């Protein structure tokens, strides 16, 4: 679990990561999820009163869940058949979450 309050943070998930959670409160956060995930990996991202970026491998096929609470989310990844599949749960609360390909 990664918790960021104020400031600027850039946590990177380790190779083989599983069920991870990133909670950001009034901070600028960029989560690096480009490492190869383990089986049934899921990343939950909560962004409260701030903006959070999630970097994923190019071609990632995103399985999305979660919900916006007076916030927004955007997926800016062009999926491909050869790309990895990643489960993301996004919960922006008065904030925003943007999922980007690492090659951008």
Buried (B, 14 or more C-beta within 10 A) or exposed (E): EBEBEEEEBEBEBEEEBEEBEBBBBBBBBBBBBBBEBEEEBBBBBBBBEBBBBBBBBBBBBBEEEBEBEEBEBEBEBEBEEEBBEBBBBBBBBEBBBBBBBEEE
